């Protein structure tokens, strides 16, 4: 367990690999930070995840994504 709860890398390392790859790929793209945050918030919504959008919303708000 991590300080924030479940250790996702320990619990499901195969599931985490694509998410880490997506983050790495987004980091290499020449896109604005607000768009980067939209992608990190919207992709989990499309996949039906309730946790991840909430995790990424503070950074999206800080990037002034509305």
C-alpha positions as semicolon CSV with decimal commas, in nm:
position;residue;x (nm);y (nm);z (nm)
1;X;0,000;0,000;0,000
2;X;0,113;0,352;-0,073
3;X;0,034;0,658;0,133
4;X;-0,259;0,727;-0,101
5;X;-0,400;0,376;-0,090
6;X;-0,355;0,081;-0,319
7;X;-0,018;0,042;-0,490
8;X;-0,139;0,008;-0,850
9;X;0,200;-0,094;-0,986
10;X;0,217;-0,373;-0,730
11;X;-0,145;-0,482;-0,775
12;X;-0,162;-0,479;-1,155
13;X;0,174;-0,414;-1,322
14;X;0,052;-0,533;-1,664
15;X;-0,240;-0,291;-1,651
16;X;-0,014;-0,002;-1,553
17;X;0,233;-0,048;-1,840
18;X;0,002;0,098;-2,110
19;X;-0,082;0,396;-1,890
20;X;0,285;0,468;-1,828
21;X;0,349;0,434;-2,203
22;X;0,067;0,680;-2,277
23;X;0,210;0,932;-2,032
24;X;0,556;0,894;-2,186
25;X;0,412;0,936;-2,535
26;X;0,220;1,249;-2,436
27;X;0,536;1,389;-2,282
28;X;0,716;1,368;-2,615
29;X;0,439;1,534;-2,816
30;X;0,456;1,901;-2,898
31;X;0,118;1,988;-2,750
32;X;0,018;2,256;-2,506
33;X;-0,006;2,175;-2,137
34;X;-0,384;2,236;-2,127
35;X;-0,438;1,989;-2,411
36;X;-0,208;1,741;-2,237
37;X;-0,424;1,767;-1,925
38;X;-0,746;1,728;-2,128
39;X;-0,611;1,405;-2,277
40;X;-0,512;1,269;-1,936
41;X;-0,858;1,352;-1,801
42;X;-1,070;1,248;-2,099
43;X;-0,907;0,914;-2,189
44;X;-0,999;0,749;-1,857
45;X;-1,355;0,881;-1,890
46;X;-1,384;0,710;-2,227
47;X;-1,250;0,390;-2,071
48;X;-1,505;0,408;-1,791
49;X;-1,265;0,488;-1,508
50;X;-1,401;0,704;-1,228
51;X;-1,080;0,733;-1,027
52;X;-0,834;0,862;-1,288
53;X;-1,028;1,171;-1,403
54;X;-1,056;1,283;-1,040
55;X;-0,684;1,226;-0,999
56;X;-0,603;1,442;-1,304
57;X;-0,865;1,717;-1,257
58;X;-0,656;1,934;-1,020
59;X;-0,375;1,956;-1,277
60;X;-0,628;2,029;-1,551
61;X;-0,780;2,309;-1,345
62;X;-0,435;2,449;-1,275
63;X;-0,371;2,448;-1,652
64;X;-0,698;2,644;-1,685
65;X;-0,883;2,367;-1,867
66;X;-1,257;2,428;-1,842
